[in-house]
Amino acid sequence: MSSESTIVVNDIHSQLNNTRVAEIVKVESAEDIHATILKATQQDQSISIAGGRHAMGGQQFGTDTVLIDTTNLNRVLTFDRKTGLIEVEAGIQWPKLIDYLIETQKEAPWSQQWSIAQKQTGADRLSIGGSLSCNAHGRGLKMRPMISDVESFTLVDAAGKFLQCSRKENHELFGLVGGGYGLFGVIYSVTLRLLPRQKVERVVELITIDKLQVGFEQRIQDGFIYGDFQFSTDEKSDDFLYRGVFSCYRPVDLDTALPAAQKELSENNWNELFYLAHADKAETFRQYTSYYLSTSGEIYASDIHQMSVYMDDYHHELDHRLDGKEQATEIITEIYVPRPALPDFLAEAREYFRANKVNMVYGTIRLIQKDDESFLAWAKQSYACIIFNLDTVHTPAGIEHSATTFRSLIDMAIVRGGSYYLTYHIYATRSQVETCYPQFAEFLRLKRLYDPQERFQSNWYRHYREMFGEEKTNEYSLKSMVWPHETST
């Protein structure tokens, strides 16, 4: 276990969460977690928890907290090859877990191999504990959020007690911690339910949004198990938020050969696409669709095809190439609408984006099945999920422009019976939070019930505690913090 003195930390993607913490403690064992909690209790310090540092809404950092860094909690503890259950320390990141499974089973026939059901898309280096804490999801066509893939987990609570949480034991905590953003304790280990490893064929076509619901339904009927739709972001084109790349994956016979070398974009290719996504959106869509259509019919392993290319701090180079006068990054929002309402929702979003000069650089649509296990469930029904990446200049005006857009999108979802994801930002109004998450006040009450001293805190928690007028007010301003970029670590 090692620690660092006062330091400033930030999230990787939006880089809008520069936060001063009292100390970073890099725990390496369950005993380290226990000792850190007891020490913080003795010194009356609050604790925040971070893994891959991708969360953008302030969930992983708290000003002047002791930050527990879980990245060294990265071991596989047990793997039952009969039942497909694997227990891992919560700081392990998805690439290491997948590599372990591939290496461990390389001598076994495909019919006896296991792998993950799903992981979040867009970035790989997130911790398993972090993915559970935000109840992430992938591109499964008939899958629920990640809590459904969890058999159990071990939680170290505010008193330093080790609690086994499952659907049968500490059931309420099981639902609170899954999607509870680290407010009920430190997850030490997670036992995942694996699925049989498969080989899948990618099938790609260009379609329009009015055909997407029927397209998804037909793919599901035909046995496809993964898929998404990535729409045009070129606001000058009639294709904007309307036409896109529809990619789905169906299982094939396990005897089907995997290609020795698959068609894939290099890091340089991705860098160029990131640049074009900001500089020439029409060309981005042309190149992206051309590449994806060329891969239709390719065969992949069901785990490897879920991996993504993500380059940390990619926007720094972009700012130079684009001659940006101010630092900029992308902020994400994820909106949910009933599936039949999707075309109408996107038509209104299209009009709003054009009228308000919203700079969207990437977007995708996936499906989700209803989540009936997590307390703070975002998948209240089987929704269509729309993800928007907005280019955001790091000035008060730039941040407020994106925040206003996010609130407008949430309103568009609400009138259609939809919702939004709490993870990416804290720009929703109280009315929007209460409409989309009517259980939110009860969530805060249960937080204090299980953690009466509020040992586990974050800027996300402090923001909502203040918003809902809880007993302790937030002494820190969470109004779009913009710290000097050069101080971040």
N, C-alpha and C positions, 0 to 999 in steps of 0.2 A: 504494500500500500504506500503510495507516494502522494504528496500534496504540493500545491503551489500557493504562494502568497497572492494578495489582492490582484485581480486580473480582470480584463474585459473579454467577454465571449460574444459570439454572434452565431446566428443560423447560417447555413451554407447557401441556401437558394436566394431568399429575398434580401439577406444581409441588412435587415431593418430592425434587428433585435439586439443591437449592441447593449450589453448588460454588464454592470460591475458586480462581481461576486466576491465574497470574502475569501473564498478558498476553493480550490478544486481538489477533490480527493479521488484518486484513481484506484478504486477498489479492485481486488483480485480474488476475493473469496467471500463466502457467506459470512465468515467471521469478521472480515473487514467492514461489511455493511453494518453488522450488529455494533461493532465498536464505534463506527462513525455516527450512528444514530444516538448511542449512549453519550458520546462526547458532545454532540450538538445539544442534547437535552440538558446536560450539566451546565453548558455555557449559554443556554436559552437562545440558541441559534435556529433559524429555519433552514430547511433542506430542499434543494431542487435536484432534479435527476435528468441526465442527458446521456444519449448513446451516440447515434450517428449525426446528431445536430441538424436534422433536416426540418424539424417542426418550425413553422413560421408564425404561429400565433402567440408566442411567449410561454408555451407550456413547459419548456425544458429549462428555462432560466428564471431566477428570481433575484432582484436587486439585493445585494448584500447577504445572499444565502450561501450556505456551504453547498457547493455543486458536487454531487456524486457522479463521477464519470464511469460508466459501466463498460467501456470498450475492452478492458482487460478481463472481463467476465465472458470468455469466449470459448469455453470448452463444451464438447459433447459429453454428457454424463452417462447416458444409457441409450441403447438402440435395440429394441426388440424386433427382430426380423420376422417373427411369426405374426405379431399383431400390427406391425407398422406404427408403433409408438416410439417417439424419440424425445428424450429429455435433454435440453440444452440450457446452458447458462444464458440469462436474458440479454447479455451484451453481445452475444455472437451475432454477426451480420449475415445477411442472406447468402452472399457469395461463398463464405466459408462453410456454411451449412450444406449448400448444394454440392460444393466440391467434396466435402466429407462423404456425402451419400454416394456420389459417383465413384470415388476412389474405393470406398469400403465394399461396394457391391460389384466392382468391375469384373470379377470372376464368375458372378452369378448370371444365369440366363435372364433375359429381359422379363420373362414371365414371373420372376421371383424378386424383381427390384422394386424399391419404393422411392417415392420422391414427394416434394411439397405439392399441396393442392393449388396454392396461389401465393402471390406476394404482391406488394404494391408495385405499380408500374412507374416508369420515368426515372427512377433512381434505385440502385441496388443496395448501397452501403448504409442501410438502415438496420437497427438492431431488432431482434425478434421481440424484445420487451417493448421497444418503442412502437413497433407495428401493432402490437396488442393494445398498448395504451391509447392509441388513436383509433383502434378498431379498423384498420386499413382493409382495402379490398383490391383485387386484381381485375383481370378481364374475363373471368368465368361467366359463361352465359346463364348458368343456373346455380350460381353460388351465392351464399350469404357472406357477410363480412367475416373478418378473420377469427372472431371469437368462436365461430362454429367449427374451426379447425383445431381448437385447443381442447385437450383432454383435461388438463389441470395446470396449475402453476403454484409456486411457492412464493409467498409474500412475507416480507419483513415489515411489520407494522410500526407505528409510532412508539410503541413500548419496547421495540426490539424483539418482539415475539415472532417466531416462524410459524406461519399459517399455511396449511395446504388448502387450496381453494379449487373447487370443482363444482359440477352440477349437483353433487351429493353432499359435499362438505364445504361449510362457509359459503353457501350458495349465493347469499346476498352480495358478499364481497366479490364473488366470481363475476357477477354482472356489473358491479360498480367499477371494478378495476379494468375490465375490458371496455375500453373507451372512456376511462376515467382520468386520463392524462397525468398519471403519477401522483395523484393527491391522496392516496390511501396507503402508501407505503412503497417500498422498493421491491420490484419483482426480481427474485434471485434466479429462478429457473422456470422454464416453460416446457410442458410436455405436449408435443404436437401430434395430431393425427395425420399420418401420411396417406397418400393414395398410391395405388400401383403406378409405376412409371410407364409411360406410354410413348409411342411415336405418333406424331401428328403431321398432317398435311396442311399447309397454308393455302387457302383459296381466296383470291383477291379480285375485286371488281370495283369499278367506279359507279356509284349510284347517287341519287338525290335523297334529301331528307324525307320527302313524302313517301318514299319506298322503304325507309329503314325499318319501321316496325314490322312490316310484313317480311322483310328480309331477315331480321333476327328470328322471327317466329319460324320461318322456313328452315333456317340453319339449325335451330334447336330440334325441330322435327326430324331433320336429316342426321341427327346425332353429333353435330358439332359441339365442342365443349368450351372453347374460348373464342373471343372475338371482340372487335371494337370498330369504330367509325371515326376517321380523322378528317375533319372538314376544312375547307378552304378558309384562309384567314385574310384573303385579299378583298378589302372593303370596296375596291373599285370594280370588282367583277360581279357578274350575276351569280357566280358560284358561291359567293361569300355566305358562310354559315348554311349552305344549302347542298352543295355537291362535295363528295368526299371519297376517301379510300375505305372500302369496307373489307376488312380482313378477318377471316375466321379460320378455325383450326379443327380438323376432324381426326379422330383416331384412325390409324391404318394398321394393317397386320404387323405384328412384332417382328416378322421375318423381313420386312421391308428394309432395304439398306439405307443407312444414313450417308449422305454425300461426303466424300473425303474433304471437300472444301465447299462451304456454303457461300452463297452470294451475301455479302454483308458490306455495310458502309464502313470505311476506315475512319479513324479519328479525324483526319484531315477533311474527309467528306462531311462529317458531322459539323466540324467547325465552319465549313463553308455554308452548310444549310442554316446553321444558327445565324450567321451573318446575313444571308439572304432573307431569312424570316423577318429581319428588321429593315433591310434595304430594298428588297425586291420580292414582294410576296407572291406575285404571279409566277416568277421563276422558281421560287421555293416549291410551290404546288406542282409545277410541271416536273421538276426533278424528283420530288418525293413520290408522286404518282407513278412516274416512269420506273423508278427503282422498285416500288412495291409490286407493280404489275409484273415486273420481270421475275419476281420471286414466287409467283403463284405456282403451286405444284411442288414447291420445295418441301422436304421432309425434315422435321426437327424432333428433338427430344422434348417431352412435355414440360420439363423444367428449364432447359436452356432457352427455349423460345420466349420465356418470360423475362429474361435478362435484358437490361437496357444499357445504353451508353450514356454516362453522365460525367461531364468534365467540371470539376470544382472550379469556381471562380471564372467560369467561361465569359462572364459579362465584362470582366476587366479588359480583356483584349478587344471585345466588341466595342466598348466605349471609345477606345483609341481608333479603331477602324472607322467608326461612325462619326468621329470628331465630336463626341459628346462633350458639352460644356460642364455637365454635372454627372455624377455617378448615377447609374440606373441599373435596375435588375428587374426580374419578373416576380410578380406576386400571383399566386394561384387562388382561384375560388372553385368550388365544386357545388353545383346546383342540382337539385333533384326535382323531377316532375313526373306525374303519372305518364306512362308511356304514350297513350293516345294524344296527350297534350304537347308532345315534343315539337311537332312542326310549327304550331301556333306560337309556342314559347320562343323558338329560334327566330321566327319572323319578327316578333317584337324586339328581341335582342338585336337583330340585324339593323332595324330602324334606329334604335337607341345608339348603337355603336357608331353608326355613320353620322348621326346628328351631333354627337358629342365628341367626335374625333378620338374614340377609344382605340388605343394601339394594342390589338391582340396579336400575339405572335405564334400561338399554338393552341389547339383545342381538340378535344376528343370526346366521344360518347361511348359509354359502356352500360351494361345492365347490372342490376343488383336484385337479389331476392330479399324478402322481408326478414329483418332481424328481430327475433322475439326473446333474445337472451341478455343483451346488454341493457343496463338501466338507462343510459343516455343514448339510446339508439337513434341513429340518423336514418337508417333504412326502415322507416315506419311502415312502408309497404314496398311492393316490388316496383322500383322506380327505374326510369332512365336517368343516368348520371352524366352531366355535362361539365367538362373541365375546361376552364378558361385560364390561360396564362397572359396576364396583362403587363406590358412593358411599363415600368413605373420609375419616373425620375425622382431621385432622393432629395426633393425639396418639399416644404410644406404644401405647396400648390400641387405638385406632382402626386404626392401621396394622397391628398384629399381627392384628387380627380379619380384615382383608382378606388378609393373608399366609397365615393359617391356611386360609382359604377356598380360596385359589389352590392351596395344597399338596394340599388334599383333592380338588379338581377334577382335578389332575394324577394323583393316585392312582386316581381313578375312570376316567380315560382309560387309564392303564397296564394295569389289569386287563382292559381290553377291546382291548388291542393298539394303543392310541393314543399320543399325544404332546402336546407343548405348544410354544408359540412363545417363543423366548429373548428377544425384543425388549422386552417390556413391563415386566418386573420381574426381580428376582434372588432371589426368595423360595423357589425350589425347593431341596430338599435335594441333597446330593451324590449320594445313591442315585438320586434322581429324574433328575438330569442324566445320570448314567451309563447309566441304563436307556433314556432317550429319545434320548440322543446318545452311544452307546458310543465314538464317534470323538473325543470331546471332549478327552481327554488328548493324543491325537495332534495335534489342532488346536493346542493350546498348545505342543507341541514344534515344530511347523512354524512357528508364530509366532516362536519364538526362533531357528529356523534362518534364516529370512528377515530377521529383525530382531534380531541377537544382542545389541545394546545396548538393546533394548526402547525404541527412540526413540518409537514410537507407543504410547501408553498411554491408558487410561480407567479410571474407577472400576469399570466393568463388568469390564474385564480384570483389574484388581487383585483384585477380589472372587474371581474364579474361580482366579486364580493362587494365592491363599491357600487357597482351598477344596481345591485339588488338591495342596497341599503342594509347590509349585514352589520353585525355589532361593531366590528373593527373596520375603520375606514382605511383606505389605501393611502399611504403617505407618499407614494411614488406616482408621478404623472406617467400615464401610459398613452398619452396623446402622440402617436406617431414619432417615437423616439428617433432622432437623427443625431448620432454622436459622430465626432470626427472619425472618418474611416480608417485613418492610419493608426488609431489606437487599438484596433481589433486584433484578436489573436486567434 
